[in-house]
Amino acid sequence: MDVTQKLEVFRELMLSDGPIYSWTYDPSGNLLFSNCPDQPVLGTAFELSGCLKQMLQIAKEQSMPTFLSAQAGIIWGAAYEKKDAQLLQCHIIGPVRYTDTSFDAVLTELKEMGIHNYSVAWLHSFREAYERIPISQHMQFSRDLKMLHYSVTGESIDVSDIYFSYIQDSPLPRKKPTKDRRRVYQSEQAMLEMVKNGDLNYKKALGDSMKVSNGVEITVKDAIRRARISTVVFCTIVCRAAMEGGMNPEEAYSLGDAYIQSALDARTISETTSICMTMYDDFIRRVHRLKENPHYSEPIRRCCDYIAMNLDRNLHAQELADLVGYSVTYFTRRFREETGLGISDYVKKARIDRAKLLLKTSDDSILEISEALGFTTRNYFTKCFREVTGITPIEYRHSEL
């Protein structure tokens, strides 16, 4: 297949998984193709943010694919089609977001970039388009960009070869952000609790932490050096948390040392980011396996993991039985035999355990926590919390201060 045919197959795959949209620009920055329904407004945002200009500049200097990100927290991936070192086309996927940031926070950053000069109608359209931008994990989007690069060039690369470009140019002077140290501490504690508990549903805690802190506060001109230091520090505290969660110190230290060495050898910021994500996920999954009841069968473990990942939903026995291919009658009996709890009681306990973590490590209100965990009302949440813990959510939060 030629490049055009490979791209057609790639685009079909991206649309069926996300979806993530595709774009193509010529060497002068003219848009040749886009299958994104929000192309007019997102294409404008791509240009206004400086990503288009930066992409064309990078394309002249190198051939490795690139992550492009501006202050609004939107990530694009670019791969470059060349012939005899001459740029033919720039192929884009995205945009995606790594965290579920409120649009109000995005709007503040847009104003700092000078985009507040645009019409109310444009900002309204951008708000609607922004809400539809899919949230993706860094590792998954890295693999998508790696696949795009292969489709365009036929070259197989490592994720660590992807270049990261953060657009910091702004028409207006930017103030140095101030950190709320208490919020930073809370978000760090939430992340470490996820490791200690082997909690597979860690995305929100990780995303919240990234919103309030972007690493170790040190004065280093070399950005990659700062990224390496932050990664080493992060790896160290995650390693300690894993040991507190029951991981054997010898295994934890050996694994941590391997990730730290990888961070020190990293050549790009995107590589250090990839190492952080992989390391965090690796430690959590190892602790999770340690905490699994050895008497649980594989189907029941799958259901317990599924429950942990879907605490905000109303889960029914039929859905869980279908997950493992059992009849409802057999599944409910087997589940109670192995866990000692009926399905509804198990789900309620799992939700309360998550609520305890949120009460201890976040500023979310009681109502916000109850809604996030799928309780119908705040009063019902309080009732369930008291049944499991013996105290109310407010009393629990005050006891942890």
C-alpha positions as a Markdown table, in Angstrom:
| # | Residue | x | y | z |
|---|---|---|---|---|
| 1 | Met | 0.0 | 0.0 | 0.0 |
| 2 | Asp | 1.1 | 3.5 | -0.7 |
| 3 | Val | 1.0 | 6.3 | 1.9 |
| 4 | Thr | -2.5 | 7.4 | 0.9 |
| 5 | Gln | -3.9 | 3.9 | 1.4 |
| 6 | Lys | -2.1 | 3.4 | 4.7 |
| 7 | Leu | -3.5 | 6.7 | 6.0 |
| 8 | Glu | -7.0 | 5.7 | 5.0 |
| 9 | Val | -6.7 | 2.6 | 7.0 |
| 10 | Phe | -5.2 | 4.5 | 9.9 |
| 11 | Arg | -7.9 | 7.1 | 9.9 |
| 12 | Glu | -10.6 | 4.4 | 10.0 |
| 13 | Leu | -9.0 | 2.9 | 13.0 |
| 14 | Met | -8.8 | 6.2 | 14.8 |
| 15 | Leu | -12.4 | 7.0 | 14.1 |
| 16 | Ser | -13.5 | 3.7 | 15.6 |
| 17 | Asp | -11.5 | 4.2 | 18.8 |
| 18 | Gly | -12.2 | 7.5 | 20.5 |
| 19 | Pro | -12.8 | 8.9 | 18.0 |
| 20 | Ile | -9.5 | 10.8 | 17.2 |
| 21 | Tyr | -9.6 | 12.9 | 14.1 |
| 22 | Ser | -7.0 | 13.5 | 11.4 |
| 23 | Trp | -5.7 | 16.6 | 9.6 |
| 24 | Thr | -3.2 | 17.2 | 6.8 |
| 25 | Tyr | -1.4 | 20.4 | 6.0 |
| 26 | Asp | 0.9 | 21.4 | 3.1 |
| 27 | Pro | 4.4 | 22.8 | 3.7 |
| 28 | Ser | 3.0 | 26.4 | 3.7 |
| 29 | Gly | 0.5 | 25.6 | 6.5 |
| 30 | Asn | -2.6 | 25.3 | 4.3 |
| 31 | Leu | -5.2 | 22.8 | 5.5 |
| 32 | Leu | -5.6 | 20.0 | 2.8 |
| 33 | Phe | -7.8 | 17.5 | 4.7 |
| 34 | Ser | -9.7 | 17.1 | 8.0 |
| 35 | Asn | -12.4 | 14.7 | 9.1 |
| 36 | Cys | -13.0 | 16.6 | 12.3 |
| 37 | Pro | -16.6 | 17.9 | 12.5 |
| 38 | Asp | -15.3 | 20.8 | 14.6 |
| 39 | Gln | -12.6 | 21.7 | 12.0 |
| 40 | Pro | -13.4 | 25.4 | 11.7 |
| 41 | Val | -13.1 | 26.2 | 15.3 |
| 42 | Leu | -10.4 | 23.7 | 16.3 |
| 43 | Gly | -8.4 | 24.5 | 13.2 |
| 44 | Thr | -8.5 | 28.2 | 14.2 |
| 45 | Ala | -7.4 | 27.3 | 17.8 |
| 46 | Phe | -4.5 | 25.2 | 16.4 |
| 47 | Glu | -3.3 | 28.3 | 14.5 |
| 48 | Leu | -3.9 | 30.9 | 17.2 |
| 49 | Ser | -2.2 | 28.8 | 19.8 |
| 50 | Gly | 1.0 | 28.8 | 17.8 |
| 51 | Cys | 1.0 | 25.1 | 17.2 |
| 52 | Leu | 0.7 | 25.4 | 13.4 |
| 53 | Lys | 3.7 | 27.7 | 13.3 |
| 54 | Gln | 5.8 | 25.6 | 15.6 |
| 55 | Met | 4.9 | 22.4 | 13.7 |
| 56 | Leu | 6.1 | 23.8 | 10.4 |
| 57 | Gln | 9.3 | 25.0 | 12.0 |
| 58 | Ile | 10.0 | 21.6 | 13.6 |
| 59 | Ala | 9.2 | 19.9 | 10.3 |
| 60 | Lys | 12.1 | 21.8 | 8.6 |
| 61 | Glu | 14.5 | 20.7 | 11.3 |
| 62 | Gln | 13.7 | 17.0 | 12.0 |
| 63 | Ser | 11.7 | 14.0 | 10.9 |
| 64 | Met | 10.6 | 12.5 | 14.2 |
| 65 | Pro | 6.9 | 12.9 | 15.2 |
| 66 | Thr | 6.0 | 15.6 | 17.6 |
| 67 | Phe | 3.6 | 16.3 | 20.4 |
| 68 | Leu | 2.3 | 19.9 | 20.2 |
| 69 | Ser | 0.7 | 21.4 | 23.2 |
| 70 | Ala | -0.4 | 25.0 | 24.1 |
| 71 | Gln | -1.5 | 26.6 | 27.4 |
| 72 | Ala | -5.1 | 25.5 | 26.9 |
| 73 | Gly | -4.1 | 21.9 | 27.7 |
| 74 | Ile | -4.9 | 20.5 | 24.3 |
| 75 | Ile | -2.5 | 18.0 | 22.8 |
| 76 | Trp | -1.9 | 17.3 | 19.1 |
| 77 | Gly | 0.3 | 14.8 | 17.4 |
| 78 | Ala | 2.2 | 15.5 | 14.2 |
| 79 | Ala | 4.1 | 13.2 | 11.7 |
| 80 | Tyr | 6.0 | 14.5 | 8.7 |
| 81 | Glu | 5.9 | 13.1 | 5.2 |
| 82 | Lys | 9.1 | 13.8 | 3.3 |
| 83 | Lys | 10.9 | 12.9 | 0.1 |
| 84 | Asp | 14.6 | 13.4 | -0.2 |
| 85 | Ala | 14.5 | 15.5 | 3.0 |
| 86 | Gln | 11.9 | 17.8 | 1.4 |
| 87 | Leu | 8.6 | 18.3 | 3.4 |
| 88 | Leu | 5.6 | 17.1 | 1.4 |
| 89 | Gln | 2.9 | 17.1 | 4.0 |
| 90 | Cys | 2.3 | 17.4 | 7.8 |
| 91 | His | -0.2 | 14.8 | 9.1 |
| 92 | Ile | -1.9 | 15.5 | 12.4 |
| 93 | Ile | -4.0 | 13.5 | 14.9 |
| 94 | Gly | -6.1 | 15.1 | 17.7 |
| 95 | Pro | -6.7 | 17.1 | 19.5 |
| 96 | Val | -7.0 | 15.2 | 22.8 |
| 97 | Arg | -6.8 | 16.1 | 26.5 |
| 98 | Tyr | -4.9 | 14.3 | 29.2 |
| 99 | Thr | -7.1 | 15.6 | 32.0 |
| 100 | Asp | -10.7 | 16.7 | 32.4 |
| 101 | Thr | -10.0 | 20.5 | 32.9 |
| 102 | Ser | -12.9 | 22.8 | 33.3 |
| 103 | Phe | -13.5 | 25.2 | 30.5 |
| 104 | Asp | -13.3 | 28.2 | 32.9 |
| 105 | Ala | -9.7 | 27.3 | 33.6 |
| 106 | Val | -9.1 | 27.0 | 29.9 |
| 107 | Leu | -10.7 | 30.3 | 29.2 |
| 108 | Thr | -8.4 | 32.0 | 31.7 |
| 109 | Glu | -5.4 | 30.7 | 29.8 |
| 110 | Leu | -6.9 | 31.7 | 26.4 |
| 111 | Lys | -7.2 | 35.2 | 27.7 |
| 112 | Glu | -3.6 | 35.2 | 28.7 |
| 113 | Met | -2.8 | 34.2 | 25.1 |
| 114 | Gly | -4.7 | 37.1 | 23.7 |
| 115 | Ile | -7.6 | 35.0 | 22.3 |
| 116 | His | -10.1 | 37.0 | 24.4 |
| 117 | Asn | -10.1 | 39.5 | 21.5 |
| 118 | Tyr | -12.1 | 37.1 | 19.4 |
| 119 | Ser | -15.9 | 37.2 | 19.2 |
| 120 | Val | -18.3 | 35.8 | 21.8 |
| 121 | Ala | -19.7 | 33.6 | 19.1 |
| 122 | Trp | -16.2 | 32.1 | 18.4 |
| 123 | Leu | -15.6 | 31.5 | 22.1 |
| 124 | His | -19.0 | 29.8 | 22.5 |
| 125 | Ser | -18.2 | 27.5 | 19.5 |
| 126 | Phe | -14.9 | 26.7 | 21.0 |
| 127 | Arg | -16.4 | 25.8 | 24.4 |
| 128 | Glu | -18.8 | 23.4 | 22.7 |
| 129 | Ala | -15.9 | 21.9 | 20.6 |
| 130 | Tyr | -13.6 | 21.7 | 23.7 |
| 131 | Glu | -16.2 | 19.6 | 25.6 |
| 132 | Arg | -16.2 | 17.1 | 22.7 |
| 133 | Ile | -12.4 | 16.7 | 22.7 |
| 134 | Pro | -11.7 | 13.1 | 23.9 |
| 135 | Ile | -9.6 | 12.5 | 27.0 |
| 136 | Ser | -6.8 | 10.1 | 26.3 |
| 137 | Gln | -3.9 | 8.5 | 28.3 |
| 138 | His | -0.5 | 9.6 | 27.3 |
| 139 | Met | 0.7 | 6.1 | 26.5 |
| 140 | Gln | -2.2 | 5.4 | 24.3 |
| 141 | Phe | -1.9 | 8.7 | 22.4 |
| 142 | Ser | 1.9 | 8.0 | 22.1 |
| 143 | Arg | 1.1 | 4.7 | 20.4 |
| 144 | Asp | -1.4 | 6.3 | 18.1 |
| 145 | Leu | 1.2 | 8.9 | 17.0 |
| 146 | Lys | 3.8 | 6.1 | 16.6 |
| 147 | Met | 1.4 | 4.3 | 14.3 |
| 148 | Leu | 0.7 | 7.5 | 12.3 |
| 149 | His | 4.5 | 8.0 | 11.8 |
| 150 | Tyr | 4.8 | 4.4 | 10.6 |
| 151 | Ser | 1.9 | 4.9 | 8.2 |
| 152 | Val | 3.5 | 8.0 | 6.7 |
| 153 | Thr | 7.2 | 6.9 | 6.7 |
| 154 | Gly | 7.3 | 3.1 | 7.0 |
| 155 | Glu | 9.7 | 3.7 | 9.9 |
| 156 | Ser | 9.2 | 1.9 | 13.2 |
| 157 | Ile | 10.3 | 3.9 | 16.2 |
| 158 | Asp | 10.1 | 3.8 | 20.0 |
| 159 | Val | 7.7 | 6.0 | 21.9 |
| 160 | Ser | 10.7 | 7.6 | 23.5 |
| 161 | Asp | 11.7 | 9.0 | 20.1 |
| 162 | Ile | 8.7 | 11.3 | 19.9 |
| 163 | Tyr | 9.6 | 15.0 | 20.4 |
| 164 | Phe | 7.5 | 17.2 | 22.7 |
| 165 | Ser | 7.0 | 20.9 | 21.9 |
| 166 | Tyr | 5.2 | 23.0 | 24.5 |
| 167 | Ile | 4.1 | 26.4 | 23.0 |
| 168 | Gln | 4.8 | 29.1 | 25.5 |
| 169 | Asp | 4.8 | 32.1 | 23.2 |
| 170 | Ser | 2.0 | 34.5 | 24.2 |
| 171 | Pro | 1.0 | 37.9 | 23.1 |
| 172 | Leu | 0.6 | 38.9 | 26.7 |
| 173 | Pro | 3.1 | 38.6 | 29.6 |
| 174 | Arg | 2.3 | 35.6 | 31.7 |
| 175 | Lys | 2.5 | 35.7 | 35.5 |
| 176 | Lys | 4.3 | 33.0 | 37.3 |
| 177 | Pro | 1.7 | 30.7 | 38.7 |
| 178 | Thr | 1.4 | 30.4 | 42.4 |
| 179 | Lys | 1.0 | 27.1 | 44.1 |
| 180 | Asp | -1.5 | 26.3 | 46.9 |
| 181 | Arg | 0.8 | 24.0 | 48.9 |
| 182 | Arg | -2.1 | 22.5 | 50.8 |
| 183 | Arg | -3.8 | 21.4 | 47.5 |
| 184 | Val | -0.5 | 20.1 | 46.2 |
| 185 | Tyr | 0.0 | 18.0 | 49.3 |
| 186 | Gln | -3.6 | 16.7 | 49.1 |
| 187 | Ser | -3.3 | 15.7 | 45.5 |
| 188 | Glu | 0.1 | 14.0 | 46.2 |
| 189 | Gln | -1.5 | 12.1 | 49.1 |
| 190 | Ala | -4.4 | 11.0 | 46.8 |
| 191 | Met | -1.9 | 9.7 | 44.2 |
| 192 | Leu | 0.1 | 7.8 | 46.9 |
| 193 | Glu | -3.0 | 6.3 | 48.4 |
| 194 | Met | -3.9 | 4.9 | 45.0 |
| 195 | Val | -0.5 | 3.2 | 45.0 |
| 196 | Lys | -0.8 | 1.9 | 48.6 |
| 197 | Asn | -4.3 | 0.5 | 47.8 |
| 198 | Gly | -3.4 | -0.8 | 44.4 |
| 199 | Asp | -6.4 | 1.1 | 43.0 |
| 200 | Leu | -6.7 | 0.7 | 39.3 |
| 201 | Asn | -9.1 | 3.6 | 39.0 |
| 202 | Tyr | -6.3 | 6.2 | 39.5 |
| 203 | Lys | -6.8 | 8.5 | 36.5 |
| 204 | Lys | -8.7 | 11.2 | 38.3 |
| 205 | Ala | -6.1 | 11.4 | 41.2 |
| 206 | Leu | -3.3 | 11.6 | 38.7 |
| 207 | Gly | -5.1 | 14.2 | 36.6 |
| 208 | Asp | -5.9 | 16.3 | 39.7 |
| 209 | Ser | -2.3 | 16.2 | 40.7 |
| 210 | Met | -1.1 | 17.4 | 37.3 |
| 211 | Lys | -3.5 | 20.3 | 37.5 |
| 212 | Val | -2.0 | 21.7 | 40.7 |
| 213 | Ser | 1.7 | 20.8 | 40.3 |
| 214 | Asn | 3.9 | 20.3 | 37.3 |
| 215 | Gly | 6.9 | 18.9 | 39.1 |
| 216 | Val | 9.8 | 19.9 | 41.4 |
| 217 | Glu | 10.1 | 23.6 | 41.8 |
| 218 | Ile | 13.8 | 24.2 | 40.9 |
| 219 | Thr | 15.6 | 26.8 | 38.9 |
| 220 | Val | 17.2 | 24.9 | 36.0 |
| 221 | Lys | 17.5 | 26.4 | 32.6 |
| 222 | Asp | 17.7 | 23.0 | 31.0 |
| 223 | Ala | 14.1 | 21.8 | 30.7 |
| 224 | Ile | 15.1 | 18.1 | 30.1 |
| 225 | Arg | 17.2 | 18.2 | 33.3 |
| 226 | Arg | 14.3 | 19.5 | 35.3 |
| 227 | Ala | 12.0 | 16.8 | 33.8 |
| 228 | Arg | 14.5 | 14.1 | 34.8 |
| 229 | Ile | 14.8 | 15.4 | 38.4 |
| 230 | Ser | 11.0 | 15.5 | 38.7 |
| 231 | Thr | 10.7 | 12.0 | 37.4 |
| 232 | Val | 13.3 | 10.7 | 39.8 |
| 233 | Val | 11.5 | 12.3 | 42.7 |
| 234 | Phe | 8.1 | 11.0 | 41.6 |
| 235 | Cys | 9.5 | 7.5 | 41.2 |
| 236 | Thr | 11.1 | 7.6 | 44.6 |
| 237 | Ile | 7.9 | 8.5 | 46.5 |
| 238 | Val | 5.8 | 6.0 | 44.4 |
| 239 | Cys | 8.3 | 3.3 | 45.3 |
| 240 | Arg | 7.9 | 4.1 | 49.0 |
| 241 | Ala | 4.1 | 4.1 | 48.7 |
| 242 | Ala | 4.2 | 0.7 | 47.0 |
| 243 | Met | 6.2 | -0.8 | 49.9 |
| 244 | Glu | 3.7 | 0.7 | 52.4 |
| 245 | Gly | 1.1 | -1.1 | 50.3 |
| 246 | Gly | 2.8 | -4.5 | 50.9 |
| 247 | Met | 5.3 | -4.7 | 48.0 |
| 248 | Asn | 8.5 | -6.5 | 48.9 |
| 249 | Pro | 11.3 | -3.9 | 49.4 |
| 250 | Glu | 13.8 | -5.8 | 47.3 |
| 251 | Glu | 11.4 | -5.9 | 44.4 |
| 252 | Ala | 10.3 | -2.3 | 44.9 |
| 253 | Tyr | 13.8 | -0.9 | 45.1 |
| 254 | Ser | 15.0 | -2.9 | 42.1 |
| 255 | Leu | 12.0 | -1.8 | 40.0 |
| 256 | Gly | 12.4 | 1.8 | 41.2 |
| 257 | Asp | 16.1 | 1.8 | 40.4 |
| 258 | Ala | 15.3 | 0.6 | 36.8 |
| 259 | Tyr | 12.8 | 3.4 | 36.2 |
| 260 | Ile | 15.2 | 6.0 | 37.8 |
| 261 | Gln | 18.0 | 4.9 | 35.4 |
| 262 | Ser | 15.6 | 5.2 | 32.5 |
| 263 | Ala | 14.7 | 8.7 | 33.6 |
| 264 | Leu | 18.3 | 9.7 | 33.9 |
| 265 | Asp | 19.0 | 8.4 | 30.4 |
| 266 | Ala | 15.9 | 10.1 | 28.9 |
| 267 | Arg | 16.6 | 12.4 | 25.9 |
| 268 | Thr | 13.3 | 14.2 | 25.6 |
| 269 | Ile | 10.6 | 15.6 | 27.9 |
| 270 | Ser | 8.0 | 13.3 | 26.3 |
| 271 | Glu | 10.2 | 10.3 | 27.2 |
| 272 | Thr | 10.3 | 11.4 | 30.9 |
| 273 | Thr | 6.5 | 11.8 | 30.8 |
| 274 | Ser | 6.1 | 8.3 | 29.3 |
| 275 | Ile | 8.4 | 6.9 | 32.0 |
| 276 | Cys | 6.3 | 8.5 | 34.7 |
| 277 | Met | 3.0 | 7.2 | 33.4 |
| 278 | Thr | 4.4 | 3.7 | 32.8 |
| 279 | Met | 6.1 | 3.6 | 36.2 |
| 280 | Tyr | 3.0 | 4.7 | 38.1 |
| 281 | Asp | 0.7 | 2.3 | 36.4 |
| 282 | Asp | 3.2 | -0.6 | 36.9 |
| 283 | Phe | 3.6 | -0.1 | 40.6 |
| 284 | Ile | -0.2 | 0.2 | 41.1 |
| 285 | Arg | -0.9 | -3.0 | 39.2 |
| 286 | Arg | 1.8 | -4.9 | 41.1 |
| 287 | Val | 0.3 | -3.8 | 44.5 |
| 288 | His | -3.2 | -4.6 | 43.2 |
| 289 | Arg | -2.1 | -8.1 | 42.4 |
| 290 | Leu | -0.6 | -8.5 | 45.9 |
| 291 | Lys | -3.9 | -7.3 | 47.5 |
| 292 | Glu | -6.0 | -9.7 | 45.5 |
| 293 | Asn | -7.5 | -12.4 | 47.7 |
| 294 | Pro | -5.6 | -15.5 | 46.6 |
| 295 | His | -8.8 | -17.5 | 47.1 |
| 296 | Tyr | -10.7 | -15.5 | 44.5 |
| 297 | Ser | -11.1 | -17.3 | 41.2 |
| 298 | Glu | -10.1 | -15.4 | 38.0 |
| 299 | Pro | -13.7 | -14.6 | 37.0 |
| 300 | Ile | -14.5 | -13.1 | 40.4 |
| 301 | Arg | -11.2 | -11.1 | 40.4 |
| 302 | Arg | -12.2 | -9.7 | 37.0 |
| 303 | Cys | -15.6 | -8.6 | 38.4 |
| 304 | Cys | -14.0 | -7.0 | 41.4 |
| 305 | Asp | -11.6 | -5.1 | 39.1 |
| 306 | Tyr | -14.6 | -4.1 | 37.0 |
| 307 | Ile | -16.5 | -2.8 | 40.0 |
| 308 | Ala | -13.5 | -0.8 | 41.1 |
| 309 | Met | -13.3 | 0.9 | 37.7 |
| 310 | Asn | -17.0 | 1.7 | 37.6 |
| 311 | Leu | -18.0 | 3.0 | 41.0 |
| 312 | Asp | -19.9 | 5.9 | 39.5 |
| 313 | Arg | -22.3 | 3.6 | 37.8 |
| 314 | Asn | -25.3 | 1.5 | 38.9 |
| 315 | Leu | -23.9 | -2.0 | 38.5 |
| 316 | His | -26.3 | -5.0 | 38.3 |
| 317 | Ala | -25.7 | -8.7 | 38.8 |
| 318 | Gln | -26.7 | -9.4 | 35.1 |
| 319 | Glu | -24.0 | -7.1 | 33.8 |
| 320 | Leu | -21.3 | -8.7 | 36.0 |
| 321 | Ala | -22.5 | -12.2 | 35.2 |
| 322 | Asp | -22.4 | -11.4 | 31.4 |
| 323 | Leu | -18.9 | -10.1 | 31.9 |
| 324 | Val | -17.6 | -13.6 | 32.9 |
| 325 | Gly | -20.2 | -15.7 | 31.0 |
| 326 | Tyr | -22.1 | -17.0 | 34.1 |
| 327 | Ser | -25.8 | -17.2 | 34.7 |
| 328 | Val | -27.0 | -14.7 | 37.2 |
| 329 | Thr | -28.0 | -17.3 | 39.7 |
| 330 | Tyr | -24.7 | -19.1 | 39.6 |
| 331 | Phe | -22.7 | -15.9 | 39.6 |
| 332 | Thr | -24.4 | -14.3 | 42.6 |
| 333 | Arg | -23.9 | -17.5 | 44.6 |
| 334 | Arg | -20.3 | -17.9 | 43.5 |
| 335 | Phe | -19.6 | -14.2 | 44.3 |
| 336 | Arg | -20.9 | -14.4 | 47.8 |
| 337 | Glu | -19.0 | -17.7 | 48.5 |
| 338 | Glu | -15.7 | -16.1 | 47.5 |
| 339 | Thr | -16.0 | -12.6 | 48.8 |
| 340 | Gly | -18.3 | -13.1 | 51.7 |
| 341 | Leu | -20.6 | -10.3 | 50.5 |
| 342 | Gly | -23.5 | -10.0 | 48.2 |
| 343 | Ile | -23.0 | -7.9 | 45.1 |
| 344 | Ser | -24.8 | -4.8 | 46.4 |
| 345 | Asp | -23.0 | -4.9 | 49.7 |
| 346 | Tyr | -19.6 | -5.3 | 48.0 |
| 347 | Val | -20.3 | -2.4 | 45.7 |
| 348 | Lys | -21.4 | -0.2 | 48.6 |
| 349 | Lys | -18.3 | -1.0 | 50.6 |
| 350 | Ala | -16.1 | -0.3 | 47.6 |
| 351 | Arg | -17.8 | 3.1 | 47.1 |
| 352 | Ile | -17.4 | 4.0 | 50.8 |
| 353 | Asp | -13.7 | 3.1 | 50.7 |
| 354 | Arg | -13.3 | 5.4 | 47.7 |
| 355 | Ala | -15.3 | 8.1 | 49.5 |
| 356 | Lys | -13.0 | 7.9 | 52.5 |
| 357 | Leu | -10.0 | 8.5 | 50.2 |
| 358 | Leu | -11.7 | 11.5 | 48.6 |
| 359 | Leu | -12.8 | 12.9 | 52.0 |
| 360 | Lys | -9.2 | 12.7 | 53.2 |
| 361 | Thr | -7.3 | 13.9 | 50.1 |
| 362 | Ser | -9.6 | 16.4 | 48.3 |
| 363 | Asp | -11.6 | 19.5 | 48.9 |
| 364 | Asp | -14.7 | 18.1 | 47.1 |
| 365 | Ser | -17.9 | 18.7 | 48.9 |
| 366 | Ile | -20.0 | 15.9 | 50.4 |
| 367 | Leu | -22.5 | 16.4 | 47.6 |
| 368 | Glu | -19.8 | 16.3 | 44.9 |
| 369 | Ile | -18.4 | 13.1 | 46.3 |
| 370 | Ser | -21.8 | 11.4 | 46.6 |
| 371 | Glu | -22.6 | 12.3 | 43.0 |
| 372 | Ala | -19.2 | 11.2 | 41.8 |
| 373 | Leu | -19.7 | 7.7 | 43.3 |
| 374 | Gly | -23.3 | 7.2 | 42.0 |
| 375 | Phe | -25.3 | 7.8 | 45.2 |
| 376 | Thr | -28.8 | 9.1 | 44.4 |
| 377 | Thr | -28.8 | 11.7 | 47.1 |
| 378 | Arg | -26.5 | 13.2 | 49.8 |
| 379 | Asn | -28.7 | 11.8 | 52.5 |
| 380 | Tyr | -28.5 | 8.3 | 51.1 |
| 381 | Phe | -24.7 | 8.6 | 50.8 |
| 382 | Thr | -24.5 | 9.7 | 54.5 |
| 383 | Lys | -26.7 | 6.8 | 55.5 |
| 384 | Cys | -24.5 | 4.2 | 53.7 |
| 385 | Phe | -21.3 | 5.8 | 55.0 |
| 386 | Arg | -22.6 | 5.6 | 58.6 |
| 387 | Glu | -23.6 | 1.9 | 58.0 |
| 388 | Val | -20.1 | 1.0 | 56.9 |
| 389 | Thr | -17.9 | 3.2 | 59.1 |
| 390 | Gly | -20.1 | 4.1 | 62.1 |
| 391 | Ile | -19.7 | 7.9 | 61.5 |
| 392 | Thr | -20.9 | 10.5 | 59.0 |
| 393 | Pro | -18.8 | 11.7 | 56.1 |
| 394 | Ile | -18.3 | 15.1 | 57.8 |
| 395 | Glu | -17.2 | 13.4 | 61.1 |
| 396 | Tyr | -14.7 | 11.3 | 59.1 |
| 397 | Arg | -13.3 | 14.3 | 57.2 |
| 398 | His | -12.8 | 16.2 | 60.5 |
| 399 | Ser | -11.2 | 13.2 | 62.1 |
| 400 | Glu | -8.6 | 13.1 | 59.3 |
| 401 | Leu | -7.6 | 16.8 | 59.5 |
